[in-house]
Amino acid sequence: MSFSTAQIWTIIIGLGLGSYLLRLSFLGIIGNRDLPEWVLRHLRYTAVAVMPGMITPLILFPQATDGTLDPVRLGAAAATIAISFLTRNATLTIFGGAAVLFALHFAIH
Amino acid sequence: MAFSKDFWQGVRDGTPFILVILPFGAVFGVVATEAGLNVAQVMGFSVLVIAGAAQFVAVQMMVDNAPVLIVLAASLAVNLRMAMYSASLAPHLGKISWWQRGVVSYFMVDQAYAASILKYEQTPDMTPQRKMSYYFGVITPICPVWYLATWAGAALGTAVPAGLPIDFAVPITFLALIVPMLRTLAHVAAAMASILGVLVFAFLPFNLGLLLAALLAMMAGAEVERRLALRRQA
């Protein structure tokens, strides 16, 4: 890495400021004004529209395995989905998913 | 703000995320230190940016010696989803005071957003004040652990055992967040569109594929909801 101290802090402060403005954007500007129904209808799906897309590459092409399919991670993902579906409990799901992940890791490696 | 029932409910719902935030923060500390950042710079990232995925992208591009502007553009693109979260929370928290909205915005991380929006949809009769208490409850066990874990990772450096699949802590928590959200056909349609979209648009640079996939997925969810409502009226 060949960055000067000033360049590193430019990146840190720029990214911090930019991220804060993105977070503040709608919450800060729109505030207590009402949004039209069609906008609200789209916003209801924000979480399910962003998060599956965010983790799909992490599950199918993990960087730790140089982007190749990995039975340990695939198995842990499937188990996590199953536990969540059956228990509807985030704590149990996270513990269960992590337990399957490490069990498969030590069974295979 | 009194520590209300909603606040403590939020604390309880936020606590399991410590299991993810801890390894995620520690790994960032280790990776950033190995890349050549000092402890102050590592903590600068975690406190000022407070967004793991974007921090990892920034450090990765710094290792690749990308120009400063490209590093900023790529890592900000990862955080564009925060604007969507902000818009999604506005109907719920838009009526609290401006400085409280300022604090909510700083602490807007994936887990806080996901837990809160799920709670707000399940209990629509909550007042904006109660919704805010819940939100602050969720971030209370999450954000301090993020700072501490990052610092520990930076201080311990390479003492974290290599080869363990701790990177997968991230997908596991997100799955624990997403599955309970798939309550209607419209939610399932949006999730499917998101997965397909991100695979189809994987060739786009700077994570633009995710943003495009997310927009199309929101449209898919809204359209399925509209059609189901029409069918119910007929």
Chai-1 contact restraints between the chains, C-beta under 6 A:
chainA,res_idxA,chainB,res_idxB,connection_type,confidence,min_distance_angstrom,max_distance_angstrom,comment,restraint_id
A,M1,B,A35,contact,1.0,0.0,6.0,A-B,restraint_1
A,M1,B,G36,contact,1.0,0.0,6.0,A-B,restraint_2
A,M1,B,M62,contact,1.0,0.0,6.0,A-B,restraint_3
A,M1,B,V63,contact,1.0,0.0,6.0,A-B,restraint_4
A,S2,B,N65,contact,1.0,0.0,6.0,A-B,restraint_5
A,Q7,B,V68,contact,1.0,0.0,6.0,A-B,restraint_6
A,I8,B,Q41,contact,1.0,0.0,6.0,A-B,restraint_7
A,T10,B,V68,contact,1.0,0.0,6.0,A-B,restraint_8
A,I11,B,V68,contact,1.0,0.0,6.0,A-B,restraint_9
A,I11,B,V71,contact,1.0,0.0,6.0,A-B,restraint_10
A,I12,B,G44,contact,1.0,0.0,6.0,A-B,restraint_11
A,I12,B,F45,contact,1.0,0.0,6.0,A-B,restraint_12
A,I12,B,L48,contact,1.0,0.0,6.0,A-B,restraint_13
A,G14,B,L72,contact,1.0,0.0,6.0,A-B,restraint_14
A,L15,B,V49,contact,1.0,0.0,6.0,A-B,restraint_15
A,L15,B,A58,contact,1.0,0.0,6.0,A-B,restraint_16
A,L15,B,S75,contact,1.0,0.0,6.0,A-B,restraint_17
A,G16,B,L48,contact,1.0,0.0,6.0,A-B,restraint_18
A,G16,B,V49,contact,1.0,0.0,6.0,A-B,restraint_19
A,G18,B,L76,contact,1.0,0.0,6.0,A-B,restraint_20
A,S19,B,V49,contact,1.0,0.0,6.0,A-B,restraint_21
A,S19,B,A51,contact,1.0,0.0,6.0,A-B,restraint_22
A,S19,B,N79,contact,1.0,0.0,6.0,A-B,restraint_23
A,L22,B,N79,contact,1.0,0.0,6.0,A-B,restraint_24
A,L22,B,M82,contact,1.0,0.0,6.0,A-B,restraint_25
A,L22,B,A83,contact,1.0,0.0,6.0,A-B,restraint_26
A,R23,B,M82,contact,1.0,0.0,6.0,A-B,restraint_27
A,R23,B,S86,contact,1.0,0.0,6.0,A-B,restraint_28
A,R23,B,S105,contact,1.0,0.0,6.0,A-B,restraint_29
A,R23,B,M108,contact,1.0,0.0,6.0,A-B,restraint_30
A,L24,B,S105,contact,1.0,0.0,6.0,A-B,restraint_31
A,S25,B,A83,contact,1.0,0.0,6.0,A-B,restraint_32
A,S25,B,S86,contact,1.0,0.0,6.0,A-B,restraint_33
A,F26,B,S86,contact,1.0,0.0,6.0,A-B,restraint_34
A,F26,B,A87,contact,1.0,0.0,6.0,A-B,restraint_35
A,F26,B,A90,contact,1.0,0.0,6.0,A-B,restraint_36
A,L27,B,S86,contact,1.0,0.0,6.0,A-B,restraint_37
A,L27,B,L89,contact,1.0,0.0,6.0,A-B,restraint_38
A,L27,B,A90,contact,1.0,0.0,6.0,A-B,restraint_39
A,L27,B,R101,contact,1.0,0.0,6.0,A-B,restraint_40
A,L27,B,S105,contact,1.0,0.0,6.0,A-B,restraint_41
A,G28,B,R101,contact,1.0,0.0,6.0,A-B,restraint_42
A,I30,B,A90,contact,1.0,0.0,6.0,A-B,restraint_43
A,I30,B,G94,contact,1.0,0.0,6.0,A-B,restraint_44
A,G31,B,G94,contact,1.0,0.0,6.0,A-B,restraint_45
A,N32,B,G94,contact,1.0,0.0,6.0,A-B,restraint_46
A,N32,B,K95,contact,1.0,0.0,6.0,A-B,restraint_47
A,R41,B,A222,contact,1.0,0.0,6.0,A-B,restraint_48
A,H42,B,M218,contact,1.0,0.0,6.0,A-B,restraint_49
A,H42,B,A222,contact,1.0,0.0,6.0,A-B,restraint_50
A,L43,B,A87,contact,1.0,0.0,6.0,A-B,restraint_51
A,L43,B,S88,contact,1.0,0.0,6.0,A-B,restraint_52
A,Y45,B,A190,contact,1.0,0.0,6.0,A-B,restraint_53
A,Y45,B,M218,contact,1.0,0.0,6.0,A-B,restraint_54
A,Y45,B,G221,contact,1.0,0.0,6.0,A-B,restraint_55
A,T46,B,M84,contact,1.0,0.0,6.0,A-B,restraint_56
A,T46,B,S88,contact,1.0,0.0,6.0,A-B,restraint_57
A,A47,B,A114,contact,1.0,0.0,6.0,A-B,restraint_58
A,A47,B,I117,contact,1.0,0.0,6.0,A-B,restraint_59
A,A47,B,M181,contact,1.0,0.0,6.0,A-B,restraint_60
A,V48,B,M181,contact,1.0,0.0,6.0,A-B,restraint_61
A,V48,B,H187,contact,1.0,0.0,6.0,A-B,restraint_62
A,V48,B,A190,contact,1.0,0.0,6.0,A-B,restraint_63
A,V48,B,A191,contact,1.0,0.0,6.0,A-B,restraint_64
A,A49,B,A190,contact,1.0,0.0,6.0,A-B,restraint_65
A,A49,B,S194,contact,1.0,0.0,6.0,A-B,restraint_66
A,A49,B,A214,contact,1.0,0.0,6.0,A-B,restraint_67
A,A49,B,A217,contact,1.0,0.0,6.0,A-B,restraint_68
A,A49,B,M218,contact,1.0,0.0,6.0,A-B,restraint_69
A,V50,B,R81,contact,1.0,0.0,6.0,A-B,restraint_70
A,V50,B,A214,contact,1.0,0.0,6.0,A-B,restraint_71
A,M51,B,F174,contact,1.0,0.0,6.0,A-B,restraint_72
A,M51,B,I178,contact,1.0,0.0,6.0,A-B,restraint_73
A,P52,B,I178,contact,1.0,0.0,6.0,A-B,restraint_74
A,P52,B,A191,contact,1.0,0.0,6.0,A-B,restraint_75
A,P52,B,S194,contact,1.0,0.0,6.0,A-B,restraint_76
A,P52,B,I195,contact,1.0,0.0,6.0,A-B,restraint_77
A,G53,B,S194,contact,1.0,0.0,6.0,A-B,restraint_78
A,G53,B,V198,contact,1.0,0.0,6.0,A-B,restraint_79
A,G53,B,L210,contact,1.0,0.0,6.0,A-B,restraint_80
A,G53,B,A213,contact,1.0,0.0,6.0,A-B,restraint_81
A,G53,B,A214,contact,1.0,0.0,6.0,A-B,restraint_82
A,I55,B,P171,contact,1.0,0.0,6.0,A-B,restraint_83
A,I55,B,F174,contact,1.0,0.0,6.0,A-B,restraint_84
A,T56,B,I195,contact,1.0,0.0,6.0,A-B,restraint_85
A,T56,B,V198,contact,1.0,0.0,6.0,A-B,restraint_86
A,L58,B,P171,contact,1.0,0.0,6.0,A-B,restraint_87
A,I59,B,P171,contact,1.0,0.0,6.0,A-B,restraint_88
A,A64,B,D167,contact,1.0,0.0,6.0,A-B,restraint_89
A,R73,B,F168,contact,1.0,0.0,6.0,A-B,restraint_90
A,T80,B,I172,contact,1.0,0.0,6.0,A-B,restraint_91
A,T80,B,L175,contact,1.0,0.0,6.0,A-B,restraint_92
A,I81,B,L175,contact,1.0,0.0,6.0,A-B,restraint_93
A,I81,B,V179,contact,1.0,0.0,6.0,A-B,restraint_94
A,S84,B,A176,contact,1.0,0.0,6.0,A-B,restraint_95
A,S84,B,V179,contact,1.0,0.0,6.0,A-B,restraint_96
A,F85,B,V179,contact,1.0,0.0,6.0,A-B,restraint_97
A,R88,B,P180,contact,1.0,0.0,6.0,A-B,restraint_98
A,A90,B,P16,contact,1.0,0.0,6.0,A-B,restraint_99
A,A90,B,A176,contact,1.0,0.0,6.0,A-B,restraint_100
A,T91,B,P16,contact,1.0,0.0,6.0,A-B,restraint_101
A,T93,B,A176,contact,1.0,0.0,6.0,A-B,restraint_102
A,I94,B,P16,contact,1.0,0.0,6.0,A-B,restraint_103
A,I94,B,L19,contact,1.0,0.0,6.0,A-B,restraint_104
A,I94,B,T173,contact,1.0,0.0,6.0,A-B,restraint_105
A,I94,B,A176,contact,1.0,0.0,6.0,A-B,restraint_106
A,G97,B,I172,contact,1.0,0.0,6.0,A-B,restraint_107
A,L101,B,P165,contact,1.0,0.0,6.0,A-B,restraint_108
A,L101,B,F168,contact,1.0,0.0,6.0,A-B,restraint_109
A,H105,B,P165,contact,1.0,0.0,6.0,A-B,restraint_110
